[in-house]
Amino acid sequence: MEEQLPKGEHLVDYLEEGEHPVSGNPDLDSWRQADPRNESDLEKYQRIWKASTGAAAFSKFDTSAAWAKVNSLLADQDVRTRRLKNLMYVASGVAASLFIILGLAFYTRFFVISDSAISMKTTNGSRSEVVLPDGSVVKLNAGSSLNYHFDKIHKVREVNFSGEGFFEVSKSTQPFVIETAEGLRVRVLGTKFNLSTYPEDRAVRTTLVEGKVELSMDGADQMVLASGQMASFDKESKTLKYDEGEVSHQIGWLQNKLYMDNMSLNEVCSKLERWYDVNISLADRELGEKIHYTGVLKEESVADVMSALSQLSNIAYQIEGKEIVLSGK
C-alpha cells in the first residue's frame, strides 16, 4: 500500500513553528516515523524553508509560470516526488510561493537545476550565508567568492573558492572538492571546516572542526586532517604543513572576533580593511612588521578598533571617511 504524505498545511505549520523533535500533529509524526527517508526529506524541507526567508520580499512573481516550470521538472520523477507535488499544491499564499521559488533555486532529489550550479560573492564590509544545491551551508567572510557546480558525469560536487568561508558540507557518497586559485584541492565527504585563501595572503589555511578532509596539490604529498587539526599551504614554496594553534581563534570571525596571536600590524590592517571596507595606510612602513599584537578584538566600529590598537601600542591614527592613516606616536 502506498505511503501517504501528510497534508501540506501540517508541514507548513510545523516549518513556521521551527524545528522540534515532535510536531504535536499525529499525522505528521506518524509519517516521519514510518520511513527513515521521510525524516531525511523533512530535514531538506527545513533547510529550504530556512533559506527562503529573504524570498518573501519578492512581490512580483508569476505563479502560473512557476507552477508550469515545477510540473515540467517533476514530470519524470518517482512516486515520492509526485507526492511532494501534491503537498505543494495544497500549500497556499506566501508559503506556496516560497516553495516554488526555492524549488527552482535549490537542488534536492525533488528539484533539479539544469546545470546544478550556483555562485555567491561578498564585498568588503559584508558577510553572507548560502545554501548550496546539495544542502551544504557556507558562511562567507568579507571579500569572498564561491562558484559551485555538480559534475554529473563524475558525480563530484565541485567548488572554486576565494576568500574565507566556513563550510558545513552535507554528507554524501559524492565527493565535495574545493579548488583554490593556487591549485590546492580540499576533498571531503561530509564535514565542518574553515578555509582562508585570500589572494593577498601568503598562505592558504585550513582549520578542521569536524570530520576529515584531504588536502592535495599536483606534485606535492597529500595531507589528511582530523578534527581539531589545522594546515597551511605556502604559496611561494608550494608546500603543505600542519599548523598549531587554537581552532576557536581561526573561526573567531563567525562571532565578529579577531584573535591576534603575535599578529603583525600589517596583517591586522589587512583583515580590518576587508571587515570594515576601509583603506589603511602606514606613514612609516616599518611599523607594519615592528608592531605585533596578542589578544582579541570585538569592536563594533573601525574607530573603536583603532582606539583599542592605539592603547595597546605606540601608534596614532587619523580617520577621514574610508581613509585611515596610522603613524607612530
BAZA-320975 format. One record per atom (N, C-alpha, C, O, CB): residue in one letter; x, y, z. Coordinates in steps of 0.05 Angstrom, whole numbers, plus 5000, padded with zeros to 4 digits. Glycine has a CB too. Example, Ala and Ser with C-alpha at 12.3 -4.5 7.8 and 13.67 -1.06 7.14 Angstrom:
<rs>
A526448865156;A524649105156;A526449345156;A528549345169;A522649115181;S525749555142;S527349795143;S525850015157;S526850235161;S528249885114;
</rs>
This chain:
<rs>
M501749765000;M500050005000;M501850255000;M503750265015;M498150005025;E501150444983;E502850674980;E502750855005;E500550905016;E502050834956;E505050945015;E505251105038;E504051385032;E504551495011;E508151135047;Q502551495051;Q501251745047;Q502951975059;Q503951955081;Q498451745060;L503352185043;L504752415052;L502852595068;L500552615061;L505952575028;P503752715091;P501952885107;P500953125091;P502253215072;P503352975132;K498753225099;K497553455086;K499453695087;K500953735106;K494953535099;G499453855065;G501254075063;G501054275086;G503054385095;G500854215038;E498554335095;E498254525116;E499554435142;E500454595158;E495354585121;H499754165147;H501054065171;H504054125170;H505254205189;H500553755173;L505254075146;L508054125143;L508754425145;L510654495158;L509054015116;V507154585132;V507554875133;V507354985161;V509055145170;V505455025115;D505354895177;D505154975205;D507554895221;D508655045237;D502554855218;Y508554655216;Y510854555230;Y513354725224;Y514954785242;Y511454255223;L513754785198;L516154935190;L516055225201;L518055335208;L516354945159;E513655335202;E513355615212;E514055625242;E514955835252;E510555715207;E513455405257;E513955405286;E516955355292;E517755405315;E512255195299;G518455255273;G521255195278;G521754905280;G519954745277;G522255335303;E524254825286;E525054545287;E524454425315;E525354535335;E528054505280;H522854215316;H522154085341;H522353785336;H521653685315;H519354165351;P523153625357;P523253335353;P520553215350;P520253015337;P524653215377;V518453345362;V515653255360;V513953485351;V514053705363;V514653125386;S512353445330;S510853675319;S508253725334;S507253945334;S510253615290;G507253515348;G504653545361;G502353485342;G500053485351;G504353825371;N503053415317;N501053345298;N501353045292;N503352965281;N501253505271;P499352885300;P499652585297;P500152495269;P501652305264;P497252445308;D498852625249;D499152545221;D502052585212;D503252415200;D497352705203;L503252825219;L505952885211;L507952705226;L509852605214;L506553185216;D507552665252;D509352505268;D509352215258;D511352085257;D508652515297;S506952115251;S506651845241;S508151815215;S509451605210;S503751765237;W507952015197;W509352005172;W512452015176;W513851865162;W508552245154;R513352175194;R516252195200;R517351925209;R519551855201;R516752405221;Q515851775225;Q516851535237;Q516451295219;Q517551075225;Q515451485263;A514951325198;A514251095180;A516651005164;A516850765157;A512051165162;D518551185158;D520751115140;D523051305145;D522551545146;D519851135109;P525451205149;P527751385154;P528151595133;P529151815138;P530351225157;R527351525108;R527551715086;R525851965091;R526452185082;R526851585059;N523551925104;N521752145109;N523152355128;N522752595123;N519152055122;E524552265148;E526052445165;E528052605150;E528452845154;E527352295189;S529452465131;S531452595114;S530052805097;S531153025093;S532952395097;D527752735086;D526252925069;D525553175085;D525753395075;D523752795057;L524653125110;L523753355127;L526053545132;L525653785134;L522553255153;E528453435136;E530853605141;E531353775116;E532154005119;E533253425147;K530953665092;K531253825068;K529254045066;K529954275059;K531053645043;Y526753985074;Y524654195073;Y525354415093;Y524954655087;Y521854075080;Q526554335116;Q527254535136;Q529454715126;Q529454965130;Q528154395162;R531454605112;R533654765101;R532554955080;R533355195079;R535854585089;I530754855063;I529655025042;I527955255055;I528155485047;I527854865023;W526355175075;W524655375088;W526355595102;W525755835099;W522855235109;K528455505116;K530255695129;K531555885110;K531656125115;K532355555145;A532455785087;A533755945067;A531856135053;A532756325039;A535255775047;S529256075055;S527356225039;S526356485052;S524756625041;S524956055034;T527456555075;T526556785090;T526657035072;T524657195072;T528256835114;G528857085058;G529057325042;G527357315017;G526757525005;G531857365034;A526457075009;A524957054984;A522257184986;A521057254966;A524756764976;A521157205011;A518457315014;A518357605006;A516157715002;A517657295043;A520657745003;A520758024996;A520058064967;A519358294959;A523458145002;F520157864950;F519557894922;F516557924919;F515057734924;F520557654906;S515658154909;S512758204906;S511758134879;S509358064876;S512158494912;K513458144858;K512558084831;K513557804824;K515957754820;K513658294811;F511657614823;F512457344818;F510257204802;F507957204810;F512957184844;D510957094778;D508956974761;D508556684770;D510056504762;D509956974731;T506556644787;T506056384799;T505256174778;T505955944780;T503956394820;S503756264757;S502956074736;S505355964721;S505555724717;S501056214716;A507156144714;A509656054701;A511255874719;A512455674710;A511256294691;A511355944745;A512955784764;A511755504766;A513255304766;A513055914791;W509055484769;W507855224771;W508455054746;W508954814747;W504855244775;A508255184723;A508855044698;A511654934697;A512154714688;A508355224674;K513655094708;K516355014709;K516754774728;K518054584721;K518155244717;V515454794751;V515654584771;V514454324760;V515654104763;V514154654797;N512054344747;N510854104735;N512653974715;N512753734713;N508154174723;S513954144699;S515754034678;S518053894690;S518853674681;S516754264660;L519254004711;L521553884724;L520853624738;L522453444740;L522854084744;L518353614748;L517553384764;L516353154746;L515852934757;L515453464784;A516053204721;A514653014703;A515852734704;A514452534703;A514653114675;D518552724705;D519852464703;D520852354730;D522352164731;D522152484684;Q519952484752;Q520952394778;Q519352154788;Q517352084776;Q520652624799;D520252024810;D518951784820;D516451844837;D515652074839;D520951624837;V515251634848;V512751664863;V513051854886;V511252014891;V511751394873;R515251844901;R515652024924;R515752304915;R514852484929;R518251944939;T516952364891;T517052634881;T514152734874;T513552964880;T518752644856;R512552554863;R509852634856;R508152694881;R506452874881;R508452424839;R508752554903;R507352604928;R508052884938;R506353024950;R507952394949;L510652974934;L511453234942;L509953444926;L509153654937;L514453274939;K509453394900;K507953584884;K505153624895;K504153844896;K507853494855;N503953404904;N501253424915;N501353594941;N499453744946;N500153144921;L503453564957;L503653724981;L503954014974;L502754184987;L506053634997;M505454084953;M505854354945;M503254484936;M502854724940;M507954374924;Y501554334923;Y499054444913;Y497254544935;Y495754734931;Y497654244896;V497354404959;V495554484980;V496654714996;V495154845011;V494954244998;A499254764995;A500455005008;A499355254994;A499055254970;A503554995008;S498855465009;S497655694997;S499155955004;S500955955021;S494755725006;G498356174990;G499456444995;G502456454993;G503656344975;G498656525023;V503656595013;V506556635013;V508056375015;V510056335003;V507356825036;A506956185031;A508355925035;A508655785008;A510755675003;A506755755054;A506555784992;A506755654966;A508855794948;A510355654935;A504055644952;S508856054948;S510756204932;S513556144940;S515356114923;S510156504934;L514056124967;L516756064976;L517655794968;L519955764960;L516856085007;F515855594969;F516555324960;F517355324930;F519255194922;F514255124965;I515855474914;I516355484885;I519055614880;I520755504866;I514155644870;I519555854892;I522055994888;I524455824896;I526355794881;I522056254903;L524255714920;L526555554930;L526755294914;L528955194910;L526255494959;G524455184906;G524554944890;G526154984864;G527454794855;G521754844884;L525855214852;L527255274827;L530155354832;L531755344814;L525755484812;A530755444857;A533455554862;A535355354874;A537755384873;A533255784880;F534255134886;F535954944900;F535654664888;F533654604876;F535354944930;Y537754504893;Y537654224884;Y537054044907;Y538354044927;Y540254144870;T534953874904;T534553644921;T533853414903;T534053454878;T532253694943;R533053194913;R532352974895;R529553024884;R528552864868;R532452704908;F528153234893;F525553314882;F525853524861;F524253544842;F523753404904;F527853704863;F528253924845;F530953904832;F532953844847;F527854194859;V531253934807;V533853914794;V534354164777;V532854224759;V533953664776;I536554294783;I537354524767;I538754414742;I540254214744;I539254714783;S538354534719;S539354424694;S542354394695;S543454194685;S538554604671;D543754584706;D546654564707;D547754524735;D550154514739;D547954804694;S545954504755;S546754464783;S548954654792;S550954564804;S547654174787;A548754904786;A550855094792;A549655334808;A547355394806;A552155194766;I551455454824;I550655694839;I553155854844;I555355744847;I549255614866;S552856124846;S555156304851;S554356494873;S551956574876;S556056454826;M556256584889;M555856774910;M558356934914;M560556834912;M554956634937;K558057204920;K560257374924;K559657574946;K557357684947;K561157514898;T561557634964;T561257834984;T563358054980;T565657994973;T561357725012;T562558304983;T564458524981;T565758575008;T564858465028;T563058774970;N567758745008;N568958825034;N566858965051;N565259125040;N571459005029;G566858905076;G564959025094;G562358875097;G560558965111;G564359305085;S562158645083;S559658485084;S560258195087;S562458095080;S557958535059;R558358045098;R558557755101;R555857635092;R553857775090;R559157675130;S555957385085;S553457255076;S553556955081;S555556845090;S553157305046;E551256835077;E550956545081;E549456435057;E547456555048;E549556475107;V550256215046;V548956095023;V548555795028;V550255655038;V550656134998;V546155705019;V545555415020;V545955314991;V544555394973;V542655365030;L547855124988;L548455024962;L546354824953;L544854724969;L551254884962;P546254764927;P544154574917;P544254304930;P542154164930;P544554544888;D546554214941;D546653954954;D545853964983;D545953764997;D549453844951;G545154204993;G544354235021;G546654325039;G546154385062;G543353975031;S549054345029;S551254445045;S550854745050;S549754895034;S553954395030;V551954835073;V551655115081;V554455235082;V556355115094;V550155145108;V554755475071;V557355615071;V556955895081;V555356045071;V558755615043;K558455965102;K558456245113;K560856385101;K563156295104;K558556245144;L560356605087;L562556745072;L563356995088;L561757155095;L561656825044;N565957015092;N567057255104;N567357475083;N566857425059;N569857205117;A568057715091;A568157945072;A570157885050;A572257755054;A568958195087;G569557985026;G571457965003;G571857674993;G574057604986;G574058075010;S569657514993;S569857234985;S568157184961;S566157324956;S569157055009;S568856974946;S567256884923;S567156584921;S569156454927;S568257014897;L564956474913;L564556184911;L562956114886;L560956244880;L563056084936;N563955914872;N562455804849;N562155504853;N564155364855;N563955874822;Y559755414853;Y559155124857;Y558055004832;Y556455124818;Y557155094881;H558954764826;H557954614803;H557954314809;H559854214820;H559654674778;F555754174802;F555653884805;F556353754779;F554953784759;F552853794815;D558553604779;D559453464755;D557853194753;D558453004768;D562553404756;K555853194736;K554052954734;K555452714723;K554752484728;K551653024717;I557552754707;I558952534695;I560652384715;I560552144717;I560752624671;H562252534731;H564052414750;H562752414778;H563952304797;H566652574751;K560352514781;K558952514807;K560552644829;K561052534850;K558252224815;V561452894823;V563153044842;V561953324845;V561153454826;V566053064832;R561853414870;R560953684877;R563453864876;R565253834893;R559453694904;E563554044857;E566054204853;E565554494861;E563454604856;E566854184824;V567554604874;V567454884883;V570055024877;V572154924883;V566854904914;N569855264864;N572055444862;N571755664883;N569555784884;N572355564832;F573755704898;F573355884921;F575756074925;F578056004920;F572955724947;S575056324934;S577056524941;S575956674965;S573656734966;S577756704917;G577756744984;G576956895007;G576956725032;G578856575036;G574157015003;E574956755049;E574756585073;E571856495077;E570056655074;E575756745098;G571656245084;G568956135088;G568955905108;G570955765110;G567756045062;F566655875121;F566255645139;F564255455126;F562055535120;F565255735167;F565255215120;F563655025105;F562454815123;F563854685139;F565454885083;E559854765120;E558454545133;E557454365110;E555254405100;E556054645152;V559054175102;V558554015079;V556653785086;V557153625104;V561153905067;S554453755071;S552553545075;S553853275068;S555353255048;S549953585059;K553153075083;K554352805079;K553152685053;K550752695049;K553852625103;S554852565038;S554052435013;S556252255003;S558552285010;S553352654991;T555552064986;T557551894974;T559052044951;T561051954941;T556351634963;Q557852274943;Q559052434922;Q561052624934;Q560252804950;Q556852584906;P563652604928;P565752774940;P565153074935;P563953154915;P568452714928;F566053234954;F565753524954;F568653634951;F570153604970;F564253644979;V569353754929;V572153834924;V572254134919;V570954234902;V573253674899;I573954264935;I574454554933;I577154594920;I579154464928;I574254694960;E577254764901;E579854834888;E580355134890;E578555294884;E579954744858;T582655204900;T583355494902;T584955584878;T585755414861;T585055544928;A585355844875;A586755954852;A589655854851;A590855844829;A586756254854;E590755774874;E593555674875;E593755384867;E595955274865;E594655714902;G591455244863;G591454964856;G591254774879;G591354534875;G593954904841;L590854874903;L590454704926;L587654584925;L585754734921;L590954854953;R587454324929;R584854194929;R584154084957;R585853964971;R584753954909;V581754144966;V580754044991;V578453854985;V576453934973;V579754285010;R578753604993;R576753394986;R575453285011;R576753205030;R578153164970;V572753295011;V571253205035;V568853045026;V568053055003;V570453435053;L567652895045;L565052765040;L562852895057;L560652925048;L565252465047;G563452965082;G561653095099;G563153195124;G564153035139;G559252915107;T563253455128;T564953555149;T564453855154;T562953985139;T567953505143;K565753965175;K565654255180;K568454355182;K570154255197;K564054315207;F569054565167;F571754675167;F571854965158;F569955055144;F573654495150;N574055095164;N574455375156;N576655385135;N578755245139;N575055565180;L576255535114;L578355555093;L578855855088;L576956005082;L577455415067;S581355935090;S582156215085;S584156215063;S586356105065;S583356345111;T583456345040;T585156345017;T584956605002;T584256614978;T584456114998;Y585456825016;Y585457095004;Y587857124985;Y590057034993;Y585357315025;P587457234962;P589657264943;P592157404954;P594357344948;P588757404918;E591657604971;E593857764982;E595357635005;E597457725013;E592858034991;D594257425016;D595557285039;D597757095029;D597656995006;D593457125055;R599757055045;R602056895037;R601356595038;R602756435025;R604356955055;A599356525053;A598756235057;A595756185056;A594156365062;A599956135083;V595055935048;V592255845050;V592055675075;V593655495079;V591455675024;R590055735091;R589855605117;R587155445119;R585055555112;R589955805140;T587355195128;T585055025131;T584854945160;T586854845172;T585254775113;T582554985172;T582154915200;T579754725202;T577554795194;T581655165218;L580154475211;L578054275212;L576754265239;L578054225260;L579253995205;V574154305239;V572554295264;V571354015268;V571353925291;V570354505263;E570553885247;E569153625250;E569553465224;E569553575202;E566153665256;G569953205227;G570253025204;G573152995195;G575053015212;G568653125181;K573552955169;K576252925158;K576353065131;K574253075117;K577052625154;V578653185124;V579053295097;V581753205087;V583553165102;V578853605098;E581853195061;E584453125047;E585353365031;E583853465015;E584052865029;L587853445036;L589053665022;L591053555002;L592653375008;L590353865041;S591053664978;S592953564958;S593553784937;S592053974934;S591853314944;M595753744923;M596453924901;M598253774882;M599853594891;M597954174912;D598153834857;D599753694837;D602753724845;D603753944849;D599253804809;G604153494845;G606953504851;G607653514881;G609953524888;G608153724838;A605553504898;A606053524927;A604753284941;A602853164930;A605053784939;D605653224965;D604553004980;D601753074990;D601153314994;D606352935004;Q600052874993;Q597352915004;Q597552945035;Q599452845047;Q595452694996;M595553075046;M595453105075;M592553065084;M590753175072;M596553385084;V592152915105;V589552865116;V589252995143;V590952955160;V588852565118;L587253155147;L586753285172;L584553145187;L582453065175;L586053585168;A584853115214;A582753015231;A581653245247;A582853465248;A583852785250;S579453195261;S578153415276;S580153555295;S581653425309;S575853295292;G580053815295;G581753975312;G584454045300;G586054185313;G582153835337;Q585053935276;Q587653995264;Q587554225244;Q585454285233;Q588753735250;M589854345240;M590054565221;M592454525202;M594354385209;M590354835236;A592254645179;A594454625159;A594654885144;A592755035141;A594054385140;S597054935134;S597555165117;S599055085092;S600654905092;S599055385132;F598455225070;F599755185045;F601155435037;F599955645032;F597655095022;D603855425036;D605455655029;D605355694999;D606155524984;D608355625039;K604455934991;K604155984962;K606856004947;K606955934924;K602656244958;E608856094960;E611456124947;E612955864944;E613855794923;E613156324962;S613155714966;S614555464965;S612855224956;S613955004951;S615755404993;K610255264954;K608355054945;K608554814964;K608454584955;K608954974916;T608754864990;T608954645009;T606654655029;T605554865036;T611654655024;L605854415037;L603754375057;L605054305084;L606954145085;L601754165048;K603954405105;K604854325132;K602654355152;K600754505149;K607354505140;Y602854195174;Y600954215196;Y601554465212;Y603854545215;Y601153965214;D599454595222;D599754835238;D598854775266;D597254595271;D598155065226;E599854935285;E598954925312;E597455175320;E597855385308;E601354875332;G595655155339;G594055385347;G591355305357;G590655065357;G593855585324;E589755505364;E587055455374;E585055465351;E584955665336;E586355665396;V583455255348;V581455255327;V579555485331;V578755615311;V579954985328;S578755545355;S576855765361;S577856035351;S576356205343;S576255775390;H580556065351;H581656325342;H581356355312;H580956575302;H584656335350;Q581556125297;Q581456145268;Q578556195258;Q578156295236;Q582455885256;I576656125274;I573856165266;I572556385283;I570056405284;I572255905268;G574156545296;G573056765312;G571456965296;G569657095307;G575356905326;W571956985270;W570557185254;W567557115253;W565957295248;W571657185226;L566756865258;L563956795258;L562456935280;L560056965279;L563656495260;Q563957015301;Q562857165324;Q563857445325;Q563757575346;Q563557015350;N564757545302;N565757815300;N568157875319;N568458085329;N563558015306;K569857665323;K572157695339;K574657665323;K574857495305;K572057485362;L576657825328;L579257805316;L581257715337;L582057875354;L580158065302;Y582157465335;Y584157365354;Y586957425342;Y587457355319;Y583757065359;M588657545358;M591257625348;M593357465365;M593757515388;M591757935351;D594657275352;D596757115365;D599457205354;D600457095334;D596256815359;N600557415367;N603057535357;N602757625328;N604557585312;N605457335360;M600457745322;M599757835295;M601058105289;M600858295305;M596757845291;S602358125266;S603558385258;S601558595252;S599258535245;S605458335234;L602358845254;L600559065247;L599659045218;L597359105212;L601859335253;N601458965201;N600758925172;N598458735169;N596558795154;N603158835156;E598558505182;E596458305180;E593858405192;E591658355181;E597358045193;V594058545215;V591658655227;V590258845208;V587858845205;V592458795254;C591859025196;C590759225178;C589359095154;C587259175145;C592959415168;S590658875144;S589458735121;S586758625127;S584858645112;S591358515111;K586458505151;K583858395160;K581858625164;K579458595156;K584258235185;L582658835177;L580759055183;L579859195157;L577459275155;L582159265201;E581559205137;E580659325111;E578359165099;E576459285089;E583059335092;R578558905101;R576358735090;R573858745107;R571658775097;R577358445087;W574258735133;W571958725151;W570358985150;W567858975151;W572958675180;Y571759215149;Y570359465151;Y570259625125;Y569159845124;Y571659635172;D571359515103;D571359645077;D572659915079;D571460125072;D568559665066;V575159925089;V576660175092;V579460135079;V580259915072;V576960255121;N580860355076;N583560345066;N585460445088;N585160675098;N583960515040;I587360285096;I589160355118;I591960375107;I592960195094;I589060145141;S593260605112;S596060645103;S597760715127;S596860825147;S596160865081;L600360645125;L602260705146;L604060925138;L605260925117;L603860445153;A604261135155;A606061355150;A608961255150;A610661365135;A605661575170;D609561065166;D612160935168;D611760635163;D610660495180;D613560985196;R612660535139;R612160265132;R613460065151;R612459835153;R613160215104;E615560145164;E616959965182;E615259885206;E615659675219;E619560085192;L613260055212;L611459985234;L609959725230;L609259585249;L609460215239;G609459665204;G607759435198;G608859175208;G607358995216;G607559415168;E611559135209;E612758895219;E614058925247;E614658735260;E614858795200;K614359175255;K615559225282;K613559175304;K614259075325;K616559515284;I611059235299;I608959215319;I607458955316;I606458895294;I607059455318;H607158805338;H605558565338;H603658565362;H604158695382;H607458305340;Y601358425358;Y599258425379;Y598558145387;Y598557955370;Y596758575369;T597858115412;T596757865423;T594357935440;T594558085459;T598857705439;G592057835432;G589557905446;G587257855428;G587457725407;G589658195456;V584957965436;V582557925419;V581058195417;V580858345437;V580657715431;L580158255394;L578558495389;L575758425382;L575258245365;L579858665366;K573858555394;K571058525387;K569758805389;K568358865409;K569558315405;E570158965369;E569159235369;E567159275347;E567359145326;E571559445366;E565159445351;E563059485332;E563859665309;E562859625286;E560659595345;S565659855313;S566460035292;S569460035289;S570959965307;S565460325298;V570360125265;V573160135260;V574560345277;V576860325284;V573760185230;A573060555284;A574160765302;A574760645329;A576760705341;A572160995304;D572960475339;D573460345365;D575860165364;D577460145383;D570960185374;V576260025341;V578559845337;V581160015337;V583059935351;V578259685311;M581160235323;M583560405322;M584260515350;M586560525357;M583160635303;S582160585365;S582560675392;S583860465409;S585660515425;S579960775405;A582860215407;A583959995422;A586859935415;A588559895432;A582259745419;L587459935389;L590159885380;L592160105389;L594460045396;L590259865349;S591260355389;S592960565397;S593660555427;S595760645436;S591660835391;Q591760435442;Q592260395471;Q594160165476;Q595560155496;Q589660355486;L594159965457;L595859735461;L598759775450;L600559635457;L594659495446;S599059985434;S601760025422;S602160325417;S600260485420;S602059875395;N604560405410;N605160685405;N604460775377;N606260845361;N608160735411;I601960775371;I601060875345;I598861075348;I597361075368;I600160645326;A598761265329;A596561455328;A595061415302;A596161295283;A597561755331;Y592661515300;Y591061465276;Y589361715269;Y588661865286;Y589261225279;Q588861735243;Q587061945233;Q585061805214;Q585861655196;Q588762175218;I582561875217;I580461755201;I579061975185;I577962165197;I578461595218;E578961945159;E577462125142;E575761955122;E576861855102;E579262325126;G573261915129;G571561745113;G572561455114;G572761345136;G571561845083;K573261345091;K574261075090;K577361065090;K578560845088;K573260935065;E578661295092;E581561305092;E582561325121;E581761505136;E582561545076;I584461145128;I585661145155;I588661155152;I589760995138;I584660905172;V589961335167;V592861355166;V593861295194;V593061425213;V593861635156;L595761105196;L597061035222;L599861145222;L601361135202;L597060735226;S600661245245;S603361345248;S604361295277;S602761225294;S603561655242;G606961315281;G608061275308;G607461515325;G607361745316;G611061215306;K607161465351;K606661695370;K609261845375;K609262035390;K605461585396;
</rs>
